[in-house]
């Protein structure tokens, strides 16, 4: 199983942000904890179950073993990760 961090580095509140995702929600929570992110920061959105991370935390996640993934080049893989997470953590009504 794998944790991923995408290249969707968007500007918001003066920082650049990416998405931390994983094959399993347990792995996602574990990596988020290593990065110092509280569970309340989990986002369960139609675009996928993820944590938002700054560009600095993105680099730290990669150093800890997260795989960089591109929403532009790895679309099928990104969709598969999102589907797997949704199956484990259904979206709130």
DSSP file (Angstrom, degrees, kcal/mol; ACC not computed):
  #  RESIDUE AA STRUCTURE BP1 BP2  ACC     N-H-->O    O-->H-N    N-H-->O    O-->H-N    TCO  KAPPA ALPHA  PHI   PSI    X-CA   Y-CA   Z-CA
    1    1 A X              0   0    0      0, 0.0     2,-0.3     0, 0.0    21,-0.0   0.000 360.0 360.0 360.0 158.2    0.0    0.0    0.0
    2    2 A X        -     0   0    0     64,-0.0    21,-2.7    65,-0.0     2,-0.4  -0.957 360.0-142.0-141.0 150.6    1.1    3.5   -0.7
    3    3 A X  E     -A   22   0A   0     -2,-0.3    64,-3.1    62,-0.3     2,-0.3  -0.913  28.2-164.6-106.6 140.7    0.7    7.2    0.4
    4    4 A X  E     -Ab  21  67A   0     17,-3.3    17,-2.7    -2,-0.4     2,-0.4  -0.884  16.3-162.3-125.6 154.1    0.7    9.8   -2.4
    5    5 A X  E     -Ab  20  68A   0     62,-2.0    64,-2.1    -2,-0.3    15,-0.2  -0.982  23.8-139.0-135.8 126.5    1.1   13.5   -2.6
    6    6 A X  E     - b   0  69A   0     13,-2.2    64,-0.2    -2,-0.4    62,-0.0  -0.203  15.6-123.8 -85.6 174.0    0.0   15.2   -5.7
    7    7 A X  S    S+     0   0    0     62,-0.9     2,-2.3    11,-0.1    63,-0.1   0.206  73.5 117.5 -98.1  13.1    1.4   18.0   -7.8
    8    8 A X        +     0   0    0     11,-0.1     2,-1.3     1,-0.1    -2,-0.1  -0.483  40.7 173.7 -80.4  72.3   -1.7   20.2   -7.5
    9    9 A X        -     0   0    0     -2,-2.3     2,-0.3     9,-0.1     9,-0.2  -0.686   9.3-176.9 -90.0  93.9    0.2   22.9   -5.7
   10   10 A X  E     -C   17   0A   0      7,-2.5     7,-2.6    -2,-1.3     2,-0.4  -0.660  27.2-117.3 -95.2 144.2   -2.4   25.7   -5.4
   11   11 A X  E     +C   16   0A   0     -2,-0.3     2,-0.3     5,-0.2     5,-0.2  -0.663  47.2 150.2 -79.3 131.6   -1.9   29.1   -4.0
   12   12 A X  E >   -C   15   0A   0      3,-2.7     3,-1.8    -2,-0.4    -2,-0.0  -0.889  63.8  -3.3-162.4 132.2   -4.1   29.8   -0.9
   13   13 A X  T 3  S-     0   0    0     -2,-0.3     3,-0.1     1,-0.3    -2,-0.0   0.855 128.8 -54.1  52.6  40.6   -3.6   32.0    2.1
   14   14 A X  T 3  S+     0   0    0      1,-0.2     2,-0.3     0, 0.0    -1,-0.3   0.559 122.1  86.6  77.5   7.5   -0.1   33.0    1.1
   15   15 A X  E <  S-C   12   0A   0     -3,-1.8    -3,-2.7    -5,-0.1     2,-0.4  -0.854  76.8-112.9-132.1 169.0    1.1   29.4    0.7
   16   16 A X  E     -C   11   0A   0     -2,-0.3    39,-1.7    -5,-0.2     2,-0.3  -0.886  36.0-161.8-102.9 136.2    1.2   26.6   -1.9
   17   17 A X  E     +CD  10  54A   0     -7,-2.6    -7,-2.5    -2,-0.4    37,-0.2  -0.915  13.7 177.6-126.0 145.4   -1.0   23.6   -1.1
   18   18 A X  E     - D   0  53A   0     35,-3.1    35,-2.5    -2,-0.3     2,-0.5  -0.735  31.6-102.6-130.4-179.8   -1.1   19.9   -2.4
   19   19 A X  E     - D   0  52A   0     -2,-0.2   -13,-2.2    33,-0.2     2,-0.6  -0.941  17.9-152.0-116.3 129.1   -3.2   16.9   -1.5
   20   20 A X  E     +AD   5  51A   0     31,-3.2    31,-1.7    -2,-0.5     2,-0.3  -0.885  29.8 164.4 -96.6 122.4   -2.0   13.9    0.6
   21   21 A X  E     -A    4   0A   0    -17,-2.7   -17,-3.3    -2,-0.6     2,-0.3  -0.808  14.0-167.6-132.1 169.6   -3.9   10.7   -0.4
   22   22 A X  E     -A    3   0A   0     27,-0.3   -19,-0.2   -19,-0.3    63,-0.1  -0.987  37.7-112.3-156.5 164.3   -3.4    7.0    0.2
   23   23 A X  S    S+     0   0    0    -21,-2.7     2,-0.3    -2,-0.3   -20,-0.1   0.821 108.4  29.0 -67.0 -31.6   -4.4    3.5   -0.8
   24   24 A X  S  > S-     0   0    0    -22,-0.3     4,-1.9     1,-0.1    -1,-0.1  -0.965  75.2-131.4-130.0 149.7   -6.0    3.1    2.6
   25   25 A X  H  > S+     0   0    0     -2,-0.3     4,-2.7     1,-0.2     5,-0.2   0.857 109.4  58.4 -64.9 -34.7   -7.4    5.6    5.0
   26   26 A X  H  > S+     0   0    0      1,-0.2     4,-2.2     2,-0.2    -1,-0.2   0.920 107.4  46.4 -61.1 -43.6   -5.3    4.0    7.9
   27   27 A X  H  > S+     0   0    0      2,-0.2     4,-2.5     1,-0.2     5,-0.2   0.886 110.9  53.5 -64.5 -38.6   -2.1    4.8    5.9
   28   28 A X  H  X S+     0   0    0     -4,-1.9     4,-2.5     1,-0.2    -2,-0.2   0.939 110.5  45.6 -61.5 -48.3   -3.4    8.3    5.2
   29   29 A X  H  X S+     0   0    0     -4,-2.7     4,-2.4     1,-0.2    -1,-0.2   0.890 111.5  53.7 -62.6 -39.2   -4.0    9.0    8.9
   30   30 A X  H  X S+     0   0    0     -4,-2.2     4,-1.9    -5,-0.2    -2,-0.2   0.928 111.5  43.6 -63.3 -45.5   -0.6    7.5    9.8
   31   31 A X  H  X S+     0   0    0     -4,-2.5     4,-1.7     2,-0.2    -1,-0.2   0.917 112.1  53.6 -66.6 -41.8    1.3    9.7    7.4
   32   32 A X  H  <>S+     0   0    0     -4,-2.5     5,-3.0    -5,-0.2     4,-0.4   0.903 107.9  51.1 -58.3 -40.9   -0.7   12.8    8.4
   33   33 A X  H ><5S+     0   0    0     -4,-2.4     3,-1.3     1,-0.2    -1,-0.2   0.902 107.0  53.2 -63.5 -40.8    0.2   12.0   12.1
   34   34 A X  H 3<5S+     0   0    0     -4,-1.9    -1,-0.2     1,-0.3    -2,-0.2   0.828 109.8  49.3 -62.7 -30.1    3.9   11.9   11.1
   35   35 A X  T 3<5S-     0   0    0     -4,-1.7    -1,-0.3    -5,-0.1    -2,-0.2   0.483 120.2-111.5 -86.9  -3.0    3.5   15.3    9.5
   36   36 A X  T < 5 +     0   0    0     -3,-1.3     2,-0.4    -4,-0.4    -3,-0.2   0.674  66.2 148.3  82.7  18.1    1.8   16.7   12.6
   37   37 A X      < -     0   0    0     -5,-3.0    -1,-0.3    -6,-0.2     2,-0.1  -0.722  44.8-128.3 -87.8 132.7   -1.6   17.1   11.0
   38   38 A X    >   -     0   0    0     -2,-0.4     3,-2.1     1,-0.1     4,-0.2  -0.461  19.8-117.9 -75.5 152.1   -4.7   16.6   13.3
   39   39 A X  G >  S+     0   0    0      1,-0.3     3,-2.1     2,-0.2    -1,-0.1   0.795 111.6  69.8 -59.6 -28.1   -7.4   14.2   12.2
   40   40 A X  G 3  S+     0   0    0      1,-0.3    -1,-0.3     3,-0.0    -2,-0.0   0.671  87.4  67.5 -65.9 -13.1   -9.9   17.1   12.1
   41   41 A X  G <  S+     0   0    0     -3,-2.1    11,-0.5     2,-0.1    -1,-0.3   0.535  73.4 117.4 -82.6  -6.3   -7.9   18.3    9.0
   42   42 A X    <   -     0   0    0     -3,-2.1     2,-0.5    -4,-0.2     9,-0.2  -0.380  55.0-151.3 -60.7 136.0   -9.1   15.3    7.0
   43   43 A X  E     -E   50   0B   0      7,-3.4     7,-2.6    -2,-0.1     2,-0.8  -0.961  12.0-169.1-114.8 124.4  -11.2   16.4    4.0
   44   44 A X  E     +E   49   0B   0     -2,-0.5    48,-0.4     5,-0.2     2,-0.2  -0.811  32.5 151.1-111.7  87.1  -13.8   14.0    2.7
   45   45 A X  E >   -E   48   0B   0      3,-1.5     3,-2.3    -2,-0.8    -2,-0.0  -0.701  63.0-104.3-117.3 164.0  -14.8   15.6   -0.6
   46   46 A X  T 3  S+     0   0    0      1,-0.3     3,-0.1    -2,-0.2    40,-0.1   0.800 121.8  61.2 -56.5 -27.2  -16.1   14.4   -3.9
   47   47 A X  T 3  S-     0   0    0      1,-0.3    -1,-0.3     3,-0.0     2,-0.1   0.504 125.3 -77.2 -79.0  -2.6  -12.6   15.0   -5.2
   48   48 A X  E <   -E   45   0B   0     -3,-2.3    -3,-1.5    34,-0.1     2,-0.6  -0.420  47.6 -70.0 128.3 159.8  -11.3   12.4   -2.7
   49   49 A X  E    S+E   44   0B   0     33,-0.2   -27,-0.3    -5,-0.2     2,-0.3  -0.751  74.3 133.1 -82.5 122.3  -10.4   11.7    0.9
   50   50 A X  E     -E   43   0B   0     -7,-2.6    -7,-3.4    -2,-0.6     2,-0.4  -0.971  53.5-119.8-160.0 168.6   -7.3   13.7    1.6
   51   51 A X  E     -D   20   0A   0    -31,-1.7   -31,-3.2    -2,-0.3     2,-0.4  -0.966  31.5-126.7-113.5 139.3   -5.4   16.1    3.8
   52   52 A X  E     -D   19   0A   0    -11,-0.5     2,-0.4    -2,-0.4   -33,-0.2  -0.716  32.6-172.9 -80.8 136.7   -4.2   19.5    2.4
   53   53 A X  E     -D   18   0A   0    -35,-2.5   -35,-3.1    -2,-0.4    -2,-0.0  -0.982  23.1-117.8-132.6 144.6   -0.5   20.0    2.9
   54   54 A X  E  >  -D   17   0A   0     -2,-0.4     4,-2.4   -37,-0.2   -37,-0.2  -0.258  38.2-103.0 -68.9 165.9    1.7   23.0    2.3
   55   55 A X  H  > S+     0   0    0    -39,-1.7     4,-1.9     1,-0.2     5,-0.1   0.848 125.2  53.7 -61.4 -32.5    4.5   22.7   -0.3
   56   56 A X  H  > S+     0   0    0    -40,-0.2     4,-1.9     2,-0.2    -1,-0.2   0.927 110.0  45.5 -66.8 -44.3    7.0   22.3    2.6
   57   57 A X  H  > S+     0   0    0      2,-0.2     4,-2.8     1,-0.2    -2,-0.2   0.834 107.8  59.6 -67.8 -30.7    4.9   19.4    4.1
   58   58 A X  H  X S+     0   0    0     -4,-2.4     4,-2.1     2,-0.2    -1,-0.2   0.945 107.1  45.6 -59.0 -47.8    4.7   17.9    0.6
   59   59 A X  H  X S+     0   0    0     -4,-1.9     4,-2.1     1,-0.2    -2,-0.2   0.885 112.8  50.3 -64.1 -38.3    8.5   17.7    0.5
   60   60 A X  H  X S+     0   0    0     -4,-1.9     4,-1.6     2,-0.2    -1,-0.2   0.903 108.5  52.7 -66.3 -40.3    8.6   16.2    4.0
   61   61 A X  H  <>S+     0   0    0     -4,-2.8     5,-2.8     1,-0.2     4,-0.3   0.908 109.0  49.7 -60.9 -41.9    6.0   13.6    3.1
   62   62 A X  H ><5S+     0   0    0     -4,-2.1     3,-1.4     1,-0.2    -1,-0.2   0.913 108.6  52.4 -62.8 -42.3    8.1   12.6    0.1
   63   63 A X  H 3<5S+     0   0    0     -4,-2.1    -1,-0.2     1,-0.3    -2,-0.2   0.817 107.9  52.9 -62.3 -29.7   11.1   12.3    2.3
   64   64 A X  T 3<5S-     0   0    0     -4,-1.6    -1,-0.3    -5,-0.1    -2,-0.2   0.446 134.7 -86.0 -85.9  -0.8    9.1   10.0    4.6
   65   65 A X  T < 5S+     0   0    0     -3,-1.4   -62,-0.3     1,-0.3    -3,-0.2   0.398  77.2 144.3 116.3  -3.5    8.1    7.8    1.7
   66   66 A X      < -     0   0    0     -5,-2.8     2,-0.5    -6,-0.1    -1,-0.3  -0.421  48.7-124.5 -66.3 144.5    5.1    9.3    0.1
   67   67 A X  E     -b    4   0A   0    -64,-3.1   -62,-2.0    -2,-0.1     2,-0.2  -0.788  17.9-124.5 -93.2 126.9    5.1    8.9   -3.7
   68   68 A X  E     -b    5   0A   0     -2,-0.5     2,-0.4   -64,-0.2   -62,-0.2  -0.488  33.7-173.1 -65.7 139.2    4.7   12.0   -5.8
   69   69 A X  E     -b    6   0A   0    -64,-2.1   -62,-0.9    -2,-0.2     2,-0.6  -0.992  16.6-136.8-137.2 143.5    1.8   11.7   -8.2
   70   70 A X     >  -     0   0    0     -2,-0.4     4,-2.5   -64,-0.2     8,-0.2  -0.885   7.2-160.5-107.6 123.7    0.7   13.9  -11.0
   71   71 A X  T  4 S+     0   0    0     -2,-0.6    -1,-0.1     1,-0.2     4,-0.0   0.653  99.2  49.6 -69.1 -14.0   -3.0   14.8  -11.5
   72   72 A X  T  4 S+     0   0    0      2,-0.1     3,-0.2     3,-0.0    -1,-0.2   0.828 125.5  20.7 -91.4 -37.6   -1.9   15.8  -15.0
   73   73 A X  T  4 S+     0   0    0      1,-0.1     3,-0.2     2,-0.1    -2,-0.2   0.703 125.6  46.7-106.4 -25.4    0.0   12.6  -16.0
   74   74 A X     X  +     0   0    0     -4,-2.5     4,-2.6     1,-0.2     5,-0.2  -0.240  66.4 140.9-112.7  42.9   -1.2    9.9  -13.7
   75   75 A X  H  > S+     0   0    0      1,-0.2     4,-2.6     2,-0.2     5,-0.2   0.881  70.5  49.9 -57.3 -44.8   -4.9   10.5  -14.0
   76   76 A X  H  > S+     0   0    0      1,-0.2     4,-2.0    -3,-0.2    -1,-0.2   0.907 113.1  47.2 -62.8 -41.1   -6.0    6.9  -14.0
   77   77 A X  H  > S+     0   0    0      2,-0.2     4,-2.3     1,-0.2    -2,-0.2   0.909 111.3  50.9 -67.3 -41.4   -3.9    6.2  -10.9
   78   78 A X  H  X S+     0   0    0     -4,-2.6     4,-2.4    -8,-0.2    -2,-0.2   0.931 110.5  49.4 -60.7 -45.5   -5.3    9.3   -9.1
   79   79 A X  H  X S+     0   0    0     -4,-2.6     4,-2.6    -5,-0.2    -1,-0.2   0.890 110.0  51.6 -61.5 -38.9   -8.9    8.2   -9.9
   80   80 A X  H  X S+     0   0    0     -4,-2.0     4,-2.4     2,-0.2    -1,-0.2   0.899 109.7  49.1 -65.1 -40.8   -8.1    4.7   -8.6
   81   81 A X  H  X S+     0   0    0     -4,-2.3     4,-2.2     2,-0.2    -2,-0.2   0.918 112.1  48.8 -63.7 -43.3   -6.7    6.1   -5.3
   82   82 A X  H  X S+     0   0    0     -4,-2.4     4,-2.5     2,-0.2   -33,-0.2   0.923 111.7  49.1 -63.3 -44.9   -9.8    8.3   -4.9
   83   83 A X  H  X S+     0   0    0     -4,-2.6     4,-2.0     1,-0.2    -2,-0.2   0.917 111.1  49.8 -60.8 -44.0  -12.2    5.4   -5.6
   84   84 A X  H  X S+     0   0    0     -4,-2.4     4,-1.2     1,-0.2    -1,-0.2   0.909 112.0  47.5 -63.1 -42.4  -10.4    3.2   -3.1
   85   85 A X  H  X S+     0   0    0     -4,-2.2     4,-2.2     1,-0.2     3,-0.4   0.906 109.8  52.9 -66.3 -41.0  -10.5    5.9   -0.4
   86   86 A X  H  < S+     0   0    0     -4,-2.5    -1,-0.2     1,-0.2    -2,-0.2   0.879 105.2  55.2 -61.6 -36.7  -14.2    6.5   -1.0
   87   87 A X  H  < S+     0   0    0     -4,-2.0     3,-0.3     1,-0.2    -1,-0.2   0.827 115.8  38.4 -65.5 -30.7  -15.0    2.8   -0.6
   88   88 A X  H  < S+     0   0    0     -4,-1.2     2,-0.2    -3,-0.4    -2,-0.2   0.734 130.7  27.1 -89.2 -25.3  -13.3    2.9    2.8
   89   89 A X  S  < S-     0   0    0     -4,-2.2    -1,-0.2    -5,-0.1    -2,-0.1  -0.671  84.6-151.5-141.0  77.2  -14.6    6.3    3.9
   90   90 A X        -     0   0    0     -3,-0.3    -3,-0.1    -2,-0.2     3,-0.1  -0.121  29.5 -96.2 -56.4 147.0  -17.9    7.1    2.2
   91   91 A X        -     0   0    0      1,-0.1    -1,-0.1    -5,-0.1     2,-0.1  -0.295  42.5-104.8 -62.4 144.6  -18.6   10.8    1.6
   92   92 A X              0   0    0    -48,-0.4    -1,-0.1     1,-0.1    -3,-0.0  -0.442 360.0 360.0 -69.0 145.0  -20.8   12.5    4.2
   93   93 A X              0   0    0     -2,-0.1    -1,-0.1    -3,-0.1    -2,-0.1   0.505 360.0 360.0 -66.6 360.0  -24.4   13.1    3.0
